[in-house]
Amino acid sequence: MAYTLSQSHRQPKDIMLTNSVNSFASWSKLLGSGDDDYVDRINHIYTVIVLIIFSIVSSSGTYIGHGISCWIPGEVKYTDYVKNLCWTGRTYHIPMTHDLGNKDKRIDIHYYLWVPMILLFQAFLFKSPNVLWKMLNKGNGMNIERLVTLSEDTQMVSENKRVKVIEDMSNYIDRWIRANRQMRFGKMTCLRQTISYFQMITFSKREGTYLSSLYLLVKIIYFVNVIMQYYLLNALLRIDYKAYGLNLAREIAVNGTPAESLYFPRITYCDFTIRQLNNKLPLTAQCILPINVLNEKMFAFLWFWFAVVGVFTFLNLLLWLYRMIARESYVGYIFKYLKRVGEGSSKNEKARCKEFVERYLRNDGVMLLRVVAKNSTNLVVSDLVSNLWQLYKKKDEATDIEKYTSSTTIV
C-alpha cells in the first residue's frame, strides 16, 4: 500500500516532466528540424522571421499610420483628396539642386504601397527550399524525421533502453539500404559505373544518391535564392539595389553620415490636374513620405544581411560538396567510428570497411549517419556504425556483394 501511495505521489511529477519535455520538443520544431544545419536555419527560419517582422512594421506605417503629408497649393480646397491621390498614385523625386521642370533628373517613386507585400514574398522565397526538402525527402522510403526522433530519444533514456533504440535504428537503416539496393545488372549499370564520379547528379535510389543529391540541390537553391534577392529588389523597387549597400558604406566612410537618399527620398512631388468644367488646371504638390525613413533602414539592413547569409550559404555548400563527393571525406568519416570499435586495423579489414562504406552505406547512408551525429553524440553513432557493420558482415558472408548492392563506387 505504501508503495502504491508513493507511486501515486510521483505520478504527477512524472506527468509534469513529460509535458515539459514535450513542450520543449514542440518549441524545438519551430526552430527547425534535425535534418537541417545552422546555415539552413539562418535561411529558412531567422531570415523569414526578420522579413515578417519588417513586413508587419512597414504595414503599420503604410496602411495604418499617415503614410504621406503634402504641402498643397492654395487653389486646392480639398486637401484630403490630393493627399489620397498622391498616396495611391505615383510620386517622384528631384534633388533640391535641380529645377522641377527637369524631367531628366526625375526619379519615380512607386513602391511604398507594396513594401509589406514585397517583404512577405521574400519570406516565402526563403522558406520554399525547406518546404521542397520536406516534400521530397521521403521519396526513397526513409523517414528522416523518425530517425531524428529516435536519435534524440537516446539522450533521455536508460542504458538498456538506449541499446534497444540503437538496435532498432540499425535494423531500420539496414532494411532501408537493402530495399534500395541494385537488383539488375547490364549495360546501363556499366555505364553508371563509368560515370560514377558524377553520380551525385543522378537522384537515384538504387545508386544511393537520392537523399544526398536532393540535399545538395536544396543547398544550391538556398544560395541562388540569396543572390537573386538583389535582382528581385532591383526589379520590384526599380532602383539600383545591387549597389545600394556599397554606396551607403562608401558615403559613411567618406562623410561620416549617409547623404540624402535618392533611393528612399523623404521629399517627393506629385503632379495632378484639377478639372473645372472645361478648364484643366495642372498643379504640383510637395509631399513628405515618413515611411521612407523606415524603408531606408530596413532595406539597408537587408542588403548587408543578405550578403552575410550568402557568404555563409556558399561556404556551407562547398563543405557539403566536399563531404559527399570526396572519398577521403565520407570514407574517413565512417573509418573514424569503425576504428573506435576495433575494426579496420588489418589490410583485409580496411578493404572490407571500404566496401562497407562505398557499396553498402553509400552517400545516402553516410548522410543519415551525419544527421544522427548532429542530434545525438559520437558514442551513439559509434554504436550505430558498429551494429550496421555487424549486420553487413553477418548477412553478406555467404553472398557475393556485387549481387545485391550498387555496382557503382563513389568517386
C-alpha positions in Angstrom: 0.0 0.0 0.0 2.8 2.3 0.9 4.5 1.6 -2.5 1.2 2.4 -4.2 0.9 5.7 -2.5 4.4 6.7 -3.1 4.0 5.8 -6.8 0.8 7.9 -7.0 2.7 10.8 -5.4 5.4 10.6 -8.0 3.0 10.3 -10.9 2.0 14.0 -11.2 5.7 14.9 -11.2 6.4 12.4 -13.9 3.5 13.9 -15.9 4.8 17.4 -15.4 8.2 16.3 -16.6 6.8 14.6 -19.6 4.7 17.7 -20.5 7.8 19.9 -20.1 9.8 17.7 -22.4 7.1 17.6 -25.0 6.7 21.4 -24.8 10.4 21.8 -25.3 10.3 19.4 -28.3 7.4 21.4 -29.8 9.3 24.6 -29.4 12.4 23.0 -30.9 10.4 22.1 -34.0 9.6 25.8 -34.5 13.3 26.5 -34.6 14.0 23.8 -37.1 14.2 20.0 -37.6 17.1 17.7 -37.0 17.8 17.2 -40.7 19.0 20.8 -41.4 22.1 22.6 -40.2 22.6 26.1 -38.8 23.1 27.7 -42.2 19.7 26.2 -43.4 18.1 27.6 -40.3 19.6 31.1 -41.0 17.9 30.9 -44.4 14.5 29.4 -43.8 13.9 30.4 -40.1 15.8 33.5 -39.0 15.7 35.4 -42.3 12.0 34.6 -42.6 11.4 35.9 -39.1 13.3 39.1 -39.9 11.3 39.7 -43.1 7.9 39.0 -41.5 8.7 41.5 -38.7 9.8 44.1 -41.2 6.6 43.5 -43.1 4.4 44.0 -40.0 6.3 47.2 -39.1 6.1 48.5 -42.6 2.3 47.7 -42.8 1.7 49.8 -39.6 3.2 52.8 -41.3 1.9 52.1 -44.8 -1.7 51.1 -44.2 -2.5 52.3 -40.6 -0.5 55.4 -40.0 -0.2 58.6 -42.0 1.8 57.5 -45.0 2.1 60.8 -46.7 1.7 64.5 -45.9 1.6 67.1 -48.6 2.0 70.9 -49.0 -0.8 71.8 -51.3 -1.2 74.9 -53.4 -3.8 77.4 -52.2 -6.0 76.9 -55.2 -7.0 73.5 -53.9 -9.6 73.3 -51.1 -9.9 69.5 -50.7 -6.5 68.6 -49.2 -7.5 65.1 -48.2 -8.4 64.4 -51.8 -5.0 65.5 -53.0 -3.2 63.5 -50.3 -5.1 60.3 -51.2 -4.5 61.0 -54.9 -0.7 61.3 -54.4 -0.6 58.4 -52.0 -2.3 56.0 -54.3 -0.8 57.4 -57.4 2.9 57.9 -58.3 5.2 60.5 -56.9 8.7 61.4 -58.0 11.9 62.9 -56.5 14.1 65.7 -57.8 17.1 66.9 -55.8 16.8 70.5 -54.5 19.7 71.5 -56.7 17.7 70.9 -59.9 14.6 72.6 -61.3 11.2 70.8 -61.0 10.8 71.0 -64.8 14.0 69.0 -65.4 12.4 65.7 -66.2 15.8 64.0 -66.9 16.5 64.2 -63.1 13.2 62.7 -62.0 13.3 59.5 -60.0 9.8 57.8 -59.9 8.8 56.5 -56.5 6.1 53.9 -56.7 7.0 51.1 -54.3 5.9 52.4 -50.9 2.4 50.8 -51.1 3.8 47.4 -51.9 6.8 47.1 -49.5 4.9 44.9 -46.9 3.9 42.5 -49.7 7.4 42.5 -51.2 8.8 41.5 -47.8 6.3 38.7 -47.4 7.1 37.4 -50.9 10.8 37.4 -50.0 10.0 35.5 -46.8 8.1 32.9 -49.0 11.1 32.5 -51.2 13.5 31.9 -48.3 11.1 29.3 -46.9 10.5 27.5 -50.2 13.7 25.3 -50.3 12.9 23.9 -46.9 9.4 23.1 -48.0 10.7 21.4 -51.1 13.1 19.3 -49.0 10.2 18.3 -46.6 8.0 17.3 -49.6 10.6 15.2 -51.4 13.0 13.7 -48.8 10.7 10.7 -48.2 10.8 9.8 -51.9 13.3 6.9 -51.3 11.4 5.4 -48.4 13.4 6.8 -45.5 11.5 8.7 -42.8 14.3 11.1 -41.7 12.1 12.8 -39.1 11.5 9.4 -37.4 15.3 8.7 -37.4 15.9 12.1 -35.9 13.3 11.4 -33.2 14.9 8.0 -32.3 18.4 9.6 -32.1 17.1 12.3 -29.8 15.4 9.6 -27.6 18.8 8.1 -26.9 19.7 11.1 -24.8 16.8 10.7 -22.3 16.5 7.0 -21.6 18.3 4.4 -19.5 21.3 2.4 -20.8 19.3 -0.7 -21.6 16.7 1.4 -23.4 19.4 3.2 -25.3 20.8 -0.1 -26.6 17.4 -1.2 -27.7 16.8 2.1 -29.5 20.1 1.9 -31.3 19.4 -1.6 -32.3 16.0 -0.5 -33.8 17.7 2.3 -35.7 20.3 -0.1 -37.1 17.7 -2.6 -38.3 15.6 0.3 -39.7 18.5 1.7 -41.7 19.6 -1.8 -42.8 16.2 -2.7 -44.2 16.1 0.7 -46.0 19.5 0.1 -47.5 18.7 -3.3 -48.7 15.3 -2.3 -50.1 17.0 0.3 -52.3 19.9 -1.9 -53.5 20.7 -2.5 -57.1 18.9 -5.6 -58.4 19.6 -5.6 -62.1 22.9 -5.6 -64.0 23.6 -4.8 -67.6 24.9 -2.2 -69.9 23.2 0.7 -68.0 24.9 -0.5 -64.8 28.3 -0.5 -66.6 27.6 3.0 -67.9 26.7 4.3 -64.4 29.9 2.7 -63.2 31.9 4.5 -65.9 30.4 7.9 -64.9 30.4 7.1 -61.2 32.3 10.3 -60.4 29.3 12.3 -61.5 26.7 10.1 -59.8 25.7 12.9 -57.3 23.5 14.3 -60.1 21.6 11.1 -60.7 19.0 11.3 -57.8 18.9 7.5 -57.8 17.5 5.4 -55.0 19.3 2.4 -56.4 22.7 4.2 -56.5 22.2 5.5 -53.0 22.4 9.2 -54.1 18.7 10.3 -53.9 18.9 12.0 -50.5 22.3 13.4 -50.9 21.6 14.8 -54.4 18.3 16.3 -53.1 20.1 17.8 -50.1 22.8 19.4 -52.4 20.1 20.7 -54.7 18.3 22.4 -51.8 21.7 23.9 -50.7 22.2 25.3 -54.2 18.6 26.7 -54.2 19.3 28.4 -50.9 22.5 30.1 -52.3 20.8 31.1 -55.7 17.8 32.5 -53.8 20.0 34.8 -51.6 21.8 36.1 -54.7 18.6 36.6 -56.7 17.2 38.7 -53.8 19.3 41.7 -55.0 18.0 41.3 -58.6 14.4 40.9 -57.4 14.5 44.1 -55.4 16.2 45.8 -58.3 13.1 44.9 -60.4 10.4 45.5 -57.8 11.8 48.7 -56.3 13.2 49.9 -59.6 16.4 51.1 -58.0 20.0 50.0 -58.3 19.7 47.8 -55.2 22.7 45.7 -56.0 25.0 48.7 -55.3 22.9 50.2 -52.6 24.8 48.8 -49.6 28.2 49.6 -51.2 27.3 53.2 -51.9 25.9 53.6 -48.4 29.1 52.3 -46.8 31.2 54.5 -49.0 29.2 57.6 -48.1 29.5 56.8 -44.4 33.3 56.1 -44.7 33.9 59.4 -46.5 31.4 61.8 -44.9 30.7 60.0 -41.6 27.0 60.1 -42.4 24.9 58.9 -45.3 23.8 61.6 -47.8 20.2 62.3 -48.8 18.9 59.1 -50.2 18.0 59.1 -53.8 16.5 55.6 -53.5 14.3 56.3 -50.5 13.7 60.1 -50.5 11.7 61.7 -47.9 10.6 64.7 -50.0 8.7 63.9 -53.2 6.5 65.7 -55.7 3.1 64.8 -57.1 1.6 66.2 -60.3 -2.1 66.3 -60.6 -4.8 68.1 -62.6 -7.9 69.9 -61.3 -10.8 69.9 -63.7 -13.4 72.6 -63.5 -16.0 72.4 -66.3 -13.9 72.6 -69.4 -10.9 74.0 -67.7 -7.9 71.9 -66.6 -5.5 73.3 -64.0 -2.2 71.4 -63.7 -0.7 71.6 -60.2 2.2 70.2 -58.2 2.1 69.2 -54.5 5.3 68.8 -52.4 4.9 65.7 -50.2 6.9 64.0 -47.5 7.0 60.3 -47.1 7.8 59.4 -43.5 7.6 55.7 -44.3 10.7 56.1 -46.4 12.8 56.8 -43.3 11.8 53.3 -42.2 12.2 51.7 -45.6 15.7 53.1 -46.0 16.8 51.5 -42.7 15.1 48.2 -43.4 16.5 47.7 -46.9 19.9 48.8 -45.8 19.9 46.2 -43.1 18.6 43.6 -45.5 21.4 44.4 -48.0 24.1 43.5 -45.5 22.1 40.6 -44.0 21.7 39.0 -47.4 25.5 39.5 -48.1 26.4 37.7 -44.8 23.8 34.9 -45.4 25.1 34.5 -48.9 28.7 34.0 -47.8 27.7 31.5 -45.1 25.5 29.6 -47.5 28.2 29.5 -50.2 30.8 28.2 -47.8 28.3 25.7 -46.4 27.5 24.5 -49.9 31.3 23.9 -50.6 31.6 22.0 -47.3 28.7 19.6 -48.2 30.0 19.1 -51.7 33.3 18.0 -50.2 31.6 15.8 -47.7 29.5 14.0 -50.3 31.9 13.8 -53.3 35.4 13.5 -51.9 36.2 9.9 -51.0 38.6 10.8 -48.2 35.7 12.7 -46.5 32.9 10.2 -46.4 35.1 7.1 -46.1 37.3 8.7 -43.4 34.1 9.8 -41.6 33.0 6.2 -41.2 36.5 4.8 -40.6 36.8 7.1 -37.6 33.9 5.3 -35.9 34.9 1.8 -37.1 38.4 2.3 -35.5 36.7 3.2 -32.2 35.2 -0.3 -32.1 38.4 -2.0 -33.1 37.7 -2.6 -36.8 39.8 -1.7 -39.9 43.2 -2.5 -38.4 44.4 -5.1 -40.9 44.8 -4.6 -44.6 41.9 -7.0 -45.4 39.7 -5.3 -42.8 40.4 -1.9 -44.3 39.4 -3.2 -47.8 36.2 -4.7 -46.3 35.5 -1.5 -44.4 35.9 0.4 -47.7 33.4 -1.8 -49.4 31.1 -1.3 -46.4 31.1 2.4 -46.9 31.1 2.6 -50.7 28.9 -0.3 -51.6 26.6 -0.7 -48.6 26.1 2.7 -46.9 26.9 4.8 -49.9 26.3 8.6 -49.9 22.7 8.4 -48.6 23.7 6.1 -45.7 26.7 8.3 -44.7 24.4 11.4 -44.8 21.9 9.7 -42.5 24.7 9.0 -40.0 25.8 12.6 -40.1 22.2 13.6 -39.3 22.2 11.1 -36.3 25.5 12.6 -35.1 24.0 16.1 -35.2 21.1 15.0 -33.0 22.9 12.7 -30.6 26.5 12.0 -29.6 29.6 10.4 -31.1 29.0 7.4 -28.8 25.6 6.8 -30.3 27.0 7.0 -33.8 29.8 4.6 -32.9 27.4 2.1 -31.6 25.1 2.5 -34.6 28.0 2.1 -37.1 29.2 -1.0 -35.2 25.7 -2.5 -35.4 25.4 -1.8 -39.1 28.9 -3.3 -39.6 27.9 -6.5 -37.8 24.7 -6.7 -39.9 26.6 -6.1 -43.0 29.1 -8.9 -42.3 26.5 -11.3 -40.9 24.1 -11.1 -43.9 26.8 -11.0 -46.6 29.4 -13.5 -45.6 27.9 -16.2 -48.0 26.8 -13.8 -50.7 28.8 -12.0 -53.4 28.4 -8.4 -52.6 28.0 -7.5 -56.3 24.7 -9.3 -56.4 22.7 -7.2 -54.1 24.5 -3.8 -53.7 25.1 -1.0 -56.1 27.7 -1.8 -58.7 28.8 1.9 -58.7 31.7 3.0 -56.4 31.5 6.6 -55.3 34.3 8.6 -56.9 
